[in-house]
Every structure is written in C-alpha cells, then in structure tokens.
Amino acid sequence: MEIYLIRHTTPAIEKGICYGQADIPLVATFQEEFDAIQKQLPQKIETVYSSPLQRCVHLAKEINPVIHTDDRLKELDFGDWELQAWDDIPRAESNDWMEDFVNVAPPNGESYVELQQRVLSFYQELVAKPHKSVVIVTHAGVIRALLSYLRNIQLKDSFSIQVTYGTVFKLS
C-alpha cells in the first residue's frame, strides 16, 4: 500500500493565534499550492481520507470528489486556548504545557499522546484494508505523531520532522 500523507495548505488566520481544531478557511493562494501538491501524487488515487475540518476537506475534494472524513485525523484539540493569541494565554497554563506537551493537555483539550493514540487507531484500521494507493489530508500534529511512531522517534522529539503547509510524505 502506498500512503500519501498531506498537510493542508495555508490557512487564513493571523500569525500567533493558537488553532488546532478550529475550523478555519484557506488563503487565496490555494490553487498554486494545490498545483504543487498534485505534481507529487500519482495519476490514480484509490481512496482519499481527510480530517473533517474545512482546510483539509477543501484540498481532499480537489484530489478526489469522493472522500472519507474521520475525526481521528483532526489536529490537536487546544481546548480553551483555541483561537486565542498565544501571547494572551495565561503563562502559568502555557508553561506547564510547554514543559511536557506530550502528556499535559491544555485546559479542556487533549495531550499529544492522546492525539497519537487516536491517529494510530486510524492507521491500524487503514493498513488492514486492501487499498493500493491512499491519500490522507490532515494536519502537522497528526503527521508528526504518525511519523514519529513509524520512525521510532519519541513524541517529544517529533518537531524535528519538518511539516510545512502542503508537504507530501509518501509511505510504502
């Protein structure tokens, strides 16, 4: 099975804003970003899976109008911090999280290890299916969590994996 992991294209949100599961649109340069992604994909894609957030669904439907959404492909849930400026989040809360972002969840959110558990649940179901070629349109946190598992990298070190907007990873 060939799996193409794709991070969504550039979202239309101000820099410095905390967003994870907030459902935000894409910037106007989407078509240019899509063209670059499409060049990295094979002509025939059997199945497309996507996070249900619009920044992923839009890209997924450009790849194939028939997609399967799965909540397990959503970005990290930042809970009470969603759509707040990072600078406005109380330092006591953010410092605790930054010291152990793998195991500590933002208030009313989820930890990175919880994100990885749901992503691995999706992945284990996926690889049990008889697909030949699959595209997964998702988020940086999801991609890092999966690649850290597959590459045997500790979650705390997963940010060494560069995942810019529109990045495509091919897994065989």
N, C-alpha and C positions, 0 to 999 in steps of 0.2 A: 504494500500500500504506500502510495506517495501522499504525503500530507503537506499542504502549503499553509503555514501559519502567517497571517497578515494582520499587522496593526492597522487600525482605521487611519484615515487621512487626517489632516489638520482640523481640529475643532475650532469653532467660532467662540472663543472665550478669552477673556483678558488674561495675560500672564500673571502669575502669582495667586491665582484662585485655585482652591482645593476642589477638585472634582474627581469623582470616581464613578458612581452610578447615576449621577445627574444626567439627564437626557438632553444633551446639547447638540445643536446642528453643526454642520461643517462650513468651512470658509469657501469663498467663491472660486478658489484655485482647484477645486475638487477634480475637474476634468483633466487638468495637467497631471495631477498626482495619480489619478486612475490610469492614465495612459502609460506612465512609468511602471506601475504595478502590472498591468496587463502584459507587458513585454516579458515579464518574468514567469508567466504562467503558461502551461501547455494549452494547446487548442481545445482539447477535450477535458472537461472537468465533470466528473460523475456526480458529485454531491457538494453542496455548499452549506456549511453551518455558520451561524452568526450569533453574536451577542444580540439580545433584543433591543439594545439601545440604538437610536436612530443614526448615530455616527458610524455604526458598524453595518446596520441594515442597508443603508444607502449604498455603501460600497459593495456589499454582498449581492444586492439585486442588480448591480451593474455587471457583475461577473456572471450571474445566472439569475433569471427572474424567479426561479423556484428555489427557495431557501428554507432551511430548518433553523429556527431560533431556539436557543437553550439558555435559561437563566444562569446556568453554571459557567457560562462564558462571559458574564458581566465583570467589569472592573471591580477592584476593592471597594467595599462599602465603607465610606468615611463617616457614616452616621451624621452626628450633629455638626460635623465640620463641612459637609457638602455645601459648595458654592460660597464659602467664606474665604476671604483673603487669608492666606497663610499667616500674614502679619497680625491679623485680628484674632487668631485662635489663642486662647489663654496659654501662656508659656508653660505653666505647670503641667497642663494636659499634653501639649505637644512634646515637651522634653521627655516625659515618661514614655511616650510612644516612640520617639526617635531613639531612645536608649535601647529599646527592644521591640522594634516594629514587626518582628517575626511573630512574637507571642502576645503582644499587647494590642488591643483593639481601641480605636478612637471611641469616644462615648457614643453608644448606640450603633456602633459599626461592627466591623469584623477584623480579625487579625490576619496577617499574611499567611499564617499556617492554615487558617480556616479557608481562605481563598484557595490555597494549593489543594486542600482536601477535596473541594468541590470540582476543581479543574481535573484532578486525577480521576475522580469518579466518571466525569465525562469522557476522558481519554481512554479509560479501561473499557467502557462501553463501545467507544468508537472502534478501537482496534480489534474487537471481537466480531465486527461486521465485515462482510465480504467486499468492501469498497476497493476500487483500484486507485482512484485519484479523488482527493478531498481537499477542499479549501475551508479554512476556519478563519473567519474575520472576527477579530477580538481586540483586546487591549494589552498594553505593555505589561501590566501586572500579571495577567493570565499567561502571556507568552513567557515571561521570565520564570514564573512558577513551574510551568511545564518543562521548559528547557533546563532549569536547574535540576529537576528530577531526572530527566533523561541523560543529562551530562554529569550527574552525580556531584553537583555544586550545592553547597549549603545555601539555604534560602537567604541568610544574612549577607551572602556574597553575590547574590543574583543580579545586583545592579551593575556588576561588571559586564553583563550582557547588554550591549547597546541595542535599543529598540526604538528607533525614531519613527515618526509618522510615516505610514506607507511601507514599512520594512516588510520584506517577504523572507521567511525561513522555509527551506524545503527539508522535510524529514522523509527518509525512506525506511 
